[in-house]
């Protein structure tokens, strides 16, 4: 029997999916770091979930920094992001605000 995944910060997760869906790249500075960079902001909690469920794929960036890893949405991630962002937008504003303040 499977359990539902635990997403540490749902608002950050949705924000990351939305930015990745728009073509932004997730940058992981090094192997020992769980914090990543996305569109100039720090993604603290969503890296593990994105990677664990195969929502992102690593790609080579020859112009990038030496020890950094670069990621885009996978095909599975793109499909998931469409559904997740649509479901998020369908929530009433008060629920979306509550999630941001309680995470």
N, CA, C and O atoms as CSV, one atom per row, in Angstrom:
chain,resi,resn,atom,element,x,y,z
A,1,UNK,N,N,0.845,-1.164,0.000
A,1,UNK,CA,C,0.000,0.000,0.000
A,1,UNK,C,C,0.901,1.242,0.000
A,1,UNK,O,O,1.735,1.404,0.891
A,2,UNK,N,N,0.735,2.105,-0.986
A,2,UNK,CA,C,1.565,3.305,-1.100
A,2,UNK,C,C,1.030,4.434,-0.245
A,2,UNK,O,O,-0.162,4.508,0.052
A,3,UNK,N,N,1.927,5.296,0.136
A,3,UNK,CA,C,1.523,6.470,0.894
A,3,UNK,C,C,1.652,7.693,-0.002
A,3,UNK,O,O,2.432,7.700,-0.954
A,4,UNK,N,N,0.895,8.707,0.306
A,4,UNK,CA,C,0.952,9.955,-0.455
A,4,UNK,C,C,2.296,10.629,-0.206
A,4,UNK,O,O,2.799,10.624,0.917
A,5,UNK,N,N,2.880,11.213,-1.260
A,5,UNK,CA,C,4.171,11.883,-1.064
A,5,UNK,C,C,4.021,13.094,-0.148
A,5,UNK,O,O,2.999,13.780,-0.153
A,6,UNK,N,N,5.053,13.332,0.627
A,6,UNK,CA,C,5.073,14.507,1.497
A,6,UNK,C,C,5.849,15.595,0.784
A,6,UNK,O,O,7.019,15.418,0.447
A,7,UNK,N,N,5.199,16.711,0.559
A,7,UNK,CA,C,5.838,17.851,-0.089
A,7,UNK,C,C,6.028,18.905,0.992
A,7,UNK,O,O,5.063,19.455,1.523
A,8,UNK,N,N,7.288,19.174,1.306
A,8,UNK,CA,C,7.618,20.041,2.442
A,8,UNK,C,C,7.021,21.433,2.314
A,8,UNK,O,O,6.540,21.980,3.307
A,9,UNK,N,N,7.036,22.015,1.140
A,9,UNK,CA,C,6.522,23.370,0.929
A,9,UNK,C,C,5.760,23.360,-0.390
A,9,UNK,O,O,6.344,23.538,-1.458
A,10,UNK,N,N,4.450,23.149,-0.304
A,10,UNK,CA,C,3.633,23.014,-1.512
A,10,UNK,C,C,3.655,24.260,-2.376
A,10,UNK,O,O,3.666,24.156,-3.603
A,11,UNK,N,N,3.661,25.441,-1.763
A,11,UNK,CA,C,3.674,26.680,-2.539
A,11,UNK,C,C,4.985,26.803,-3.321
A,11,UNK,O,O,4.970,27.163,-4.498
A,12,UNK,N,N,6.108,26.508,-2.680
A,12,UNK,CA,C,7.397,26.551,-3.374
A,12,UNK,C,C,7.420,25.531,-4.511
A,12,UNK,O,O,7.926,25.819,-5.596
A,13,UNK,N,N,6.877,24.348,-4.265
A,13,UNK,CA,C,6.842,23.287,-5.251
A,13,UNK,C,C,6.058,23.722,-6.490
A,13,UNK,O,O,6.511,23.526,-7.617
A,14,UNK,N,N,4.893,24.306,-6.278
A,14,UNK,CA,C,4.073,24.789,-7.397
A,14,UNK,C,C,4.782,25.929,-8.122
A,14,UNK,O,O,4.781,25.980,-9.352
A,15,UNK,N,N,5.389,26.849,-7.361
A,15,UNK,CA,C,6.135,27.947,-7.987
A,15,UNK,C,C,7.259,27.404,-8.860
A,15,UNK,O,O,7.469,27.881,-9.976
A,16,UNK,N,N,7.988,26.399,-8.351
A,16,UNK,CA,C,9.079,25.798,-9.117
A,16,UNK,C,C,8.544,25.134,-10.384
A,16,UNK,O,O,9.116,25.308,-11.461
A,17,UNK,N,N,7.466,24.385,-10.269
A,17,UNK,CA,C,6.879,23.749,-11.445
A,17,UNK,C,C,6.456,24.783,-12.478
A,17,UNK,O,O,6.674,24.602,-13.676
A,18,UNK,N,N,5.853,25.863,-12.010
A,18,UNK,CA,C,5.389,26.904,-12.918
A,18,UNK,C,C,6.556,27.559,-13.657
A,18,UNK,O,O,6.469,27.797,-14.862
A,19,UNK,N,N,7.651,27.853,-12.945
A,19,UNK,CA,C,8.821,28.454,-13.582
A,19,UNK,C,C,9.491,27.477,-14.547
A,19,UNK,O,O,9.899,27.868,-15.641
A,20,UNK,N,N,9.604,26.228,-14.154
A,20,UNK,CA,C,10.183,25.218,-15.043
A,20,UNK,C,C,9.316,25.033,-16.288
A,20,UNK,O,O,9.830,24.845,-17.390
A,21,UNK,N,N,8.027,25.088,-16.103
A,21,UNK,CA,C,7.082,24.966,-17.218
A,21,UNK,C,C,7.246,26.113,-18.207
A,21,UNK,O,O,6.986,25.960,-19.400
A,22,UNK,N,N,7.680,27.267,-17.696
A,22,UNK,CA,C,7.886,28.450,-18.539
A,22,UNK,C,C,9.256,28.451,-19.213
A,22,UNK,O,O,9.592,29.397,-19.926
A,23,UNK,N,N,10.050,27.397,-18.995
A,23,UNK,CA,C,11.327,27.282,-19.666
A,23,UNK,C,C,12.538,27.645,-18.827
A,23,UNK,O,O,13.663,27.596,-19.325
A,24,UNK,N,N,12.338,28.008,-17.564
A,24,UNK,CA,C,13.472,28.319,-16.701
A,24,UNK,C,C,14.223,27.045,-16.332
A,24,UNK,O,O,13.680,25.943,-16.402
A,25,UNK,N,N,15.470,27.218,-15.940
A,25,UNK,CA,C,16.357,26.097,-15.634
A,25,UNK,C,C,16.645,26.071,-14.133
A,25,UNK,O,O,16.908,27.106,-13.522
A,26,UNK,N,N,16.593,24.892,-13.560
A,26,UNK,CA,C,16.933,24.680,-12.156
A,26,UNK,C,C,18.423,24.371,-12.070
A,26,UNK,O,O,18.920,23.486,-12.766
A,27,UNK,N,N,19.134,25.102,-11.216
A,27,UNK,CA,C,20.581,24.925,-11.078
A,27,UNK,C,C,20.881,24.433,-9.672
A,27,UNK,O,O,20.498,25.053,-8.681
A,28,UNK,N,N,21.570,23.312,-9.609
A,28,UNK,CA,C,22.011,22.768,-8.319
A,28,UNK,C,C,23.511,23.039,-8.224
A,28,UNK,O,O,24.288,22.485,-9.002
A,29,UNK,N,N,23.933,23.895,-7.271
A,29,UNK,CA,C,25.328,24.336,-7.216
A,29,UNK,C,C,26.346,23.222,-6.989
A,29,UNK,O,O,27.468,23.320,-7.485
A,30,UNK,N,N,25.998,22.190,-6.273
A,30,UNK,CA,C,26.938,21.099,-6.010
A,30,UNK,C,C,26.200,19.895,-5.496
A,30,UNK,O,O,25.029,19.993,-5.130
A,31,UNK,N,N,26.865,18.758,-5.461
A,31,UNK,CA,C,26.220,17.515,-5.033
A,31,UNK,C,C,25.789,17.532,-3.574
A,31,UNK,O,O,24.819,16.861,-3.221
A,32,UNK,N,N,26.473,18.271,-2.723
A,32,UNK,CA,C,26.144,18.270,-1.307
A,32,UNK,C,C,25.041,19.235,-0.918
A,32,UNK,O,O,24.677,19.319,0.255
A,33,UNK,N,N,24.507,19.959,-1.880
A,33,UNK,CA,C,23.532,20.999,-1.576
A,33,UNK,C,C,22.131,20.577,-1.996
A,33,UNK,O,O,21.930,20.084,-3.106
A,34,UNK,N,N,21.171,20.771,-1.111
A,34,UNK,CA,C,19.773,20.535,-1.471
A,34,UNK,C,C,19.094,21.822,-1.926
A,34,UNK,O,O,18.019,21.775,-2.524
A,35,UNK,N,N,19.709,22.972,-1.648
A,35,UNK,CA,C,19.166,24.244,-2.115
A,35,UNK,C,C,19.600,24.443,-3.556
A,35,UNK,O,O,20.757,24.205,-3.903
A,36,UNK,N,N,18.672,24.878,-4.391
A,36,UNK,CA,C,18.942,25.102,-5.804
A,36,UNK,C,C,18.532,26.523,-6.166
A,36,UNK,O,O,17.880,27.220,-5.388
A,37,UNK,N,N,18.924,26.925,-7.343
A,37,UNK,CA,C,18.569,28.249,-7.841
A,37,UNK,C,C,17.629,28.095,-9.024
A,37,UNK,O,O,17.808,27.225,-9.877
A,38,UNK,N,N,16.625,28.960,-9.055
A,38,UNK,CA,C,15.646,28.936,-10.138
A,38,UNK,C,C,15.166,30.357,-10.370
A,38,UNK,O,O,14.527,30.953,-9.503
A,39,UNK,N,N,15.469,30.893,-11.523
A,39,UNK,CA,C,15.053,32.243,-11.897
A,39,UNK,C,C,15.470,33.284,-10.860
A,39,UNK,O,O,14.693,34.179,-10.526
A,40,UNK,N,N,16.692,33.167,-10.354
A,40,UNK,CA,C,17.226,34.138,-9.413
A,40,UNK,C,C,16.809,33.928,-7.968
A,40,UNK,O,O,17.254,34.665,-7.089
A,41,UNK,N,N,15.975,32.953,-7.706
A,41,UNK,CA,C,15.537,32.670,-6.337
A,41,UNK,C,C,16.059,31.330,-5.867
A,41,UNK,O,O,16.509,30.507,-6.663
A,42,UNK,N,N,15.993,31.123,-4.577
A,42,UNK,CA,C,16.458,29.868,-3.992
A,42,UNK,C,C,15.272,28.928,-3.798
A,42,UNK,O,O,14.222,29.322,-3.290
A,43,UNK,N,N,15.461,27.690,-4.212
A,43,UNK,CA,C,14.481,26.625,-3.997
A,43,UNK,C,C,15.052,25.762,-2.878
A,43,UNK,O,O,16.033,25.045,-3.078
A,44,UNK,N,N,14.437,25.832,-1.704
A,44,UNK,CA,C,14.974,25.157,-0.517
A,44,UNK,C,C,14.494,23.722,-0.356
A,44,UNK,O,O,15.274,22.846,0.016
A,45,UNK,N,N,13.211,23.474,-0.633
A,45,UNK,CA,C,12.602,22.207,-0.238
A,45,UNK,C,C,12.173,21.294,-1.386
A,45,UNK,O,O,11.908,20.115,-1.148
A,46,UNK,N,N,12.096,21.781,-2.592
A,46,UNK,CA,C,11.457,21.023,-3.670
A,46,UNK,C,C,12.395,20.149,-4.487
A,46,UNK,O,O,11.933,19.296,-5.245
A,47,UNK,N,N,13.691,20.340,-4.351
A,47,UNK,CA,C,14.655,19.572,-5.153
A,47,UNK,C,C,14.427,18.071,-5.024
A,47,UNK,O,O,14.312,17.370,-6.030
A,48,UNK,N,N,14.362,17.582,-3.806
A,48,UNK,CA,C,14.256,16.141,-3.575
A,48,UNK,C,C,12.996,15.560,-4.206
A,48,UNK,O,O,13.046,14.490,-4.813
A,49,UNK,N,N,11.879,16.246,-4.072
A,49,UNK,CA,C,10.615,15.759,-4.634
A,49,UNK,C,C,10.662,15.769,-6.157
A,49,UNK,O,O,10.236,14.808,-6.797
A,50,UNK,N,N,11.171,16.839,-6.735
A,50,UNK,CA,C,11.275,16.924,-8.194
A,50,UNK,C,C,12.134,15.796,-8.746
A,50,UNK,O,O,11.785,15.172,-9.748
A,51,UNK,N,N,13.256,15.540,-8.089
A,51,UNK,CA,C,14.176,14.496,-8.552
A,51,UNK,C,C,13.621,13.095,-8.290
A,51,UNK,O,O,13.680,12.231,-9.165
A,52,UNK,N,N,13.086,12.871,-7.098
A,52,UNK,CA,C,12.598,11.535,-6.719
A,52,UNK,C,C,11.504,11.019,-7.651
A,52,UNK,O,O,11.472,9.831,-7.973
A,53,UNK,N,N,10.624,11.890,-8.075
A,53,UNK,CA,C,9.503,11.467,-8.909
A,53,UNK,C,C,9.767,11.628,-10.401
A,53,UNK,O,O,8.846,11.501,-11.209
A,54,UNK,N,N,11.014,11.907,-10.775
A,54,UNK,CA,C,11.360,11.976,-12.190
A,54,UNK,C,C,10.724,13.137,-12.921
A,54,UNK,O,O,10.455,13.047,-14.119
A,55,UNK,N,N,10.481,14.224,-12.215
A,55,UNK,CA,C,9.844,15.388,-12.836
A,55,UNK,C,C,10.845,16.283,-13.554
A,55,UNK,O,O,10.456,17.145,-14.341
A,56,UNK,N,N,12.141,16.081,-13.285
A,56,UNK,CA,C,13.189,16.868,-13.932
A,56,UNK,C,C,14.244,15.932,-14.523
A,56,UNK,O,O,14.462,14.821,-14.039
A,57,UNK,N,N,14.882,16.415,-15.574
A,57,UNK,CA,C,15.983,15.697,-16.212
A,57,UNK,C,C,17.205,16.589,-16.229
A,57,UNK,O,O,17.107,17.786,-16.496
A,58,UNK,N,N,18.353,16.008,-15.945
A,58,UNK,CA,C,19.615,16.736,-16.009
A,58,UNK,C,C,20.019,16.904,-17.474
A,58,UNK,O,O,19.773,16.027,-18.302
A,59,UNK,N,N,20.641,18.044,-17.780
A,59,UNK,CA,C,21.178,18.241,-19.116
A,59,UNK,C,C,22.543,18.900,-19.017
A,59,UNK,O,O,22.849,19.569,-18.030
A,60,UNK,N,N,23.363,18.708,-20.045
A,60,UNK,CA,C,24.695,19.300,-20.078
A,60,UNK,C,C,24.600,20.763,-20.475
A,60,UNK,O,O,23.888,21.122,-21.413
A,61,UNK,N,N,25.323,21.594,-19.753
A,61,UNK,CA,C,25.386,23.024,-20.058
A,61,UNK,C,C,26.868,23.400,-20.159
A,61,UNK,O,O,27.479,23.753,-19.150
A,62,UNK,N,N,27.454,23.330,-21.358
A,62,UNK,CA,C,28.878,23.611,-21.508
A,62,UNK,C,C,29.254,25.029,-21.085
A,62,UNK,O,O,30.408,25.268,-20.727
A,63,UNK,N,N,28.327,25.960,-21.114
A,63,UNK,CA,C,28.615,27.342,-20.720
A,63,UNK,C,C,28.388,27.556,-19.225
A,63,UNK,O,O,28.567,28.669,-18.731
A,64,UNK,N,N,28.002,26.515,-18.506
A,64,UNK,CA,C,27.677,26.637,-17.081
A,64,UNK,C,C,28.897,26.579,-16.181
A,64,UNK,O,O,30.036,26.517,-16.644
A,65,UNK,N,N,28.634,26.601,-14.898
A,65,UNK,CA,C,29.692,26.544,-13.898
A,65,UNK,C,C,30.193,25.109,-13.743
A,65,UNK,O,O,29.427,24.167,-13.947
A,66,UNK,N,N,31.469,24.928,-13.383
A,66,UNK,CA,C,32.092,23.600,-13.375
A,66,UNK,C,C,31.387,22.528,-12.540
A,66,UNK,O,O,31.208,21.416,-13.037
A,67,UNK,N,N,30.986,22.797,-11.326
A,67,UNK,CA,C,30.423,21.744,-10.464
A,67,UNK,C,C,28.909,21.839,-10.317
A,67,UNK,O,O,28.319,21.143,-9.491
A,68,UNK,N,N,28.289,22.685,-11.103
A,68,UNK,CA,C,26.836,22.850,-11.045
A,68,UNK,C,C,26.154,21.839,-11.965
A,68,UNK,O,O,26.716,21.428,-12.980
A,69,UNK,N,N,24.935,21.445,-11.595
A,69,UNK,CA,C,24.103,20.564,-12.411
A,69,UNK,C,C,22.895,21.367,-12.866
A,69,UNK,O,O,22.374,22.195,-12.118
A,70,UNK,N,N,22.454,21.125,-14.081
A,70,UNK,CA,C,21.360,21.884,-14.676
A,70,UNK,C,C,20.215,20.944,-15.033
A,70,UNK,O,O,20.438,19.852,-15.554
A,71,UNK,N,N,18.968,21.383,-14.743
A,71,UNK,CA,C,17.795,20.533,-14.917
A,71,UNK,C,C,16.655,21.281,-15.592
A,71,UNK,O,O,16.461,22.481,-15.396
A,72,UNK,N,N,15.912,20.532,-16.389
A,72,UNK,CA,C,14.670,20.999,-17.022
A,72,UNK,C,C,13.571,19.997,-16.678
A,72,UNK,O,O,13.839,18.897,-16.195
A,73,UNK,N,N,12.350,20.398,-16.935
A,73,UNK,CA,C,11.235,19.459,-16.739
A,73,UNK,C,C,11.394,18.268,-17.676
A,73,UNK,O,O,11.763,18.421,-18.840
A,74,UNK,N,N,11.113,17.099,-17.155
A,74,UNK,CA,C,11.064,15.895,-17.991
A,74,UNK,C,C,9.702,15.873,-18.684
A,74,UNK,O,O,8.835,16.699,-18.401
A,75,UNK,N,N,9.532,14.931,-19.578
A,75,UNK,CA,C,8.228,14.783,-20.241
A,75,UNK,C,C,7.149,14.503,-19.196
A,75,UNK,O,O,6.060,15.074,-19.242
A,76,UNK,N,N,7.465,13.628,-18.267
A,76,UNK,CA,C,6.534,13.323,-17.171
A,76,UNK,C,C,6.285,14.569,-16.325
A,76,UNK,O,O,5.155,14.836,-15.916
A,77,UNK,N,N,7.351,15.330,-16.065
A,77,UNK,CA,C,7.242,16.548,-15.270
A,77,UNK,C,C,6.372,17.600,-15.927
A,77,UNK,O,O,5.612,18.294,-15.253
A,78,UNK,N,N,6.482,17.721,-17.247
A,78,UNK,CA,C,5.670,18.711,-17.971
A,78,UNK,C,C,4.191,18.382,-17.835
A,78,UNK,O,O,3.373,19.265,-17.578
A,79,UNK,N,N,3.852,17.110,-18.008
A,79,UNK,CA,C,2.459,16.677,-17.870
A,79,UNK,C,C,1.965,16.907,-16.439
A,79,UNK,O,O,0.864,17.415,-16.227
A,80,UNK,N,N,2.791,16.530,-15.467
A,80,UNK,CA,C,2.431,16.713,-14.067
A,80,UNK,C,C,2.273,18.193,-13.732
A,80,UNK,O,O,1.323,18.577,-13.049
A,81,UNK,N,N,3.202,19.029,-14.211
A,81,UNK,CA,C,3.170,20.465,-13.920
A,81,UNK,C,C,1.906,21.116,-14.459
A,81,UNK,O,O,1.320,21.979,-13.805
A,82,UNK,N,N,1.490,20.710,-15.636
A,82,UNK,CA,C,0.250,21.262,-16.211
A,82,UNK,C,C,-0.936,20.995,-15.289
A,82,UNK,O,O,-1.722,21.895,-14.992
A,83,UNK,N,N,-1.051,19.749,-14.843
A,83,UNK,CA,C,-2.172,19.374,-13.972
A,83,UNK,C,C,-2.066,20.042,-12.607
A,83,UNK,O,O,-3.058,20.552,-12.086
A,84,UNK,N,N,-0.867,20.043,-12.027
A,84,UNK,CA,C,-0.684,20.604,-10.687
A,84,UNK,C,C,-0.931,22.114,-10.670
A,84,UNK,O,O,-1.580,22.625,-9.757
A,85,UNK,N,N,-0.420,22.825,-11.668
A,85,UNK,CA,C,-0.613,24.282,-11.711
A,85,UNK,C,C,-2.076,24.637,-11.959
A,85,UNK,O,O,-2.583,25.621,-11.422
A,86,UNK,N,N,-2.745,23.834,-12.772
A,86,UNK,CA,C,-4.173,24.052,-13.021
A,86,UNK,C,C,-4.978,23.825,-11.731
A,86,UNK,O,O,-5.881,24.599,-11.414
A,87,UNK,N,N,-4.646,22.769,-10.998
A,87,UNK,CA,C,-5.345,22.489,-9.737
A,87,UNK,C,C,-5.069,23.591,-8.715
A,87,UNK,O,O,-5.967,23.969,-7.962
A,88,UNK,N,N,-3.841,24.110,-8.678
A,88,UNK,CA,C,-3.483,25.188,-7.750
A,88,UNK,C,C,-4.301,26.443,-8.060
A,88,UNK,O,O,-4.838,27.076,-7.151
A,89,UNK,N,N,-4.394,26.801,-9.348
A,89,UNK,CA,C,-5.153,27.998,-9.740
A,89,UNK,C,C,-6.643,27.838,-9.459
A,89,UNK,O,O,-7.349,28.833,-9.294
A,90,UNK,N,N,-7.126,26.612,-9.404
A,90,UNK,CA,C,-8.541,26.361,-9.139
A,90,UNK,C,C,-8.894,26.542,-7.663
A,90,UNK,O,O,-10.066,26.692,-7.320
A,91,UNK,N,N,-7.890,26.528,-6.795
A,91,UNK,CA,C,-8.153,26.725,-5.363
A,91,UNK,C,C,-8.555,28.172,-5.107
A,91,UNK,O,O,-8.088,29.077,-5.798
A,92,UNK,N,N,-9.409,28.393,-4.130
A,92,UNK,CA,C,-9.740,29.771,-3.755
A,92,UNK,C,C,-8.483,30.497,-3.246
A,92,UNK,O,O,-7.570,29.879,-2.697
A,93,UNK,N,N,-8.461,31.793,-3.439
A,93,UNK,CA,C,-7.310,32.599,-3.042
A,93,UNK,C,C,-6.963,32.398,-1.570
A,93,UNK,O,O,-5.786,32.299,-1.222
A,94,UNK,N,N,-7.962,32.336,-0.711
A,94,UNK,CA,C,-7.673,32.202,0.717
A,94,UNK,C,C,-6.926,30.907,1.018
A,94,UNK,O,O,-6.088,30.878,1.919
A,95,UNK,N,N,-7.213,29.835,0.280
A,95,UNK,CA,C,-6.506,28.567,0.497
A,95,UNK,C,C,-5.053,28.653,0.023
A,95,UNK,O,O,-4.153,28.135,0.684
A,96,UNK,N,N,-4.827,29.301,-1.109
A,96,UNK,CA,C,-3.458,29.460,-1.609
A,96,UNK,C,C,-2.639,30.320,-0.662
A,96,UNK,O,O,-1.463,30.038,-0.433
A,97,UNK,N,N,-3.238,31.360,-0.110
A,97,UNK,CA,C,-2.546,32.218,0.855
A,97,UNK,C,C,-2.260,31.437,2.141
A,97,UNK,O,O,-1.172,31.545,2.706
A,98,UNK,N,N,-3.230,30.659,2.597
A,98,UNK,CA,C,-3.035,29.861,3.814
A,98,UNK,C,C,-1.889,28.885,3.647
A,98,UNK,O,O,-1.102,28.698,4.575
A,99,UNK,N,N,-1.776,28.259,2.489
A,99,UNK,CA,C,-0.676,27.316,2.247
A,99,UNK,C,C,0.656,28.052,2.310
A,99,UNK,O,O,1.623,27.522,2.858
A,100,UNK,N,N,0.726,29.247,1.766
A,100,UNK,CA,C,1.983,30.004,1.771
A,100,UNK,C,C,2.382,30.407,3.197
A,100,UNK,O,O,3.570,30.446,3.518
A,101,UNK,N,N,1.406,30.703,4.042
A,101,UNK,CA,C,1.742,31.132,5.406
A,101,UNK,C,C,1.963,29.984,6.384
A,101,UNK,O,O,2.587,30.175,7.428
A,102,UNK,N,N,1.467,28.806,6.062
A,102,UNK,CA,C,1.592,27.696,6.996
A,102,UNK,C,C,2.709,26.722,6.626
A,102,UNK,O,O,3.009,25.807,7.393
A,103,UNK,N,N,3.308,26.904,5.494
A,103,UNK,CA,C,4.373,25.974,5.065
A,103,UNK,C,C,5.682,26.281,5.741
A,103,UNK,O,O,6.678,25.601,5.496
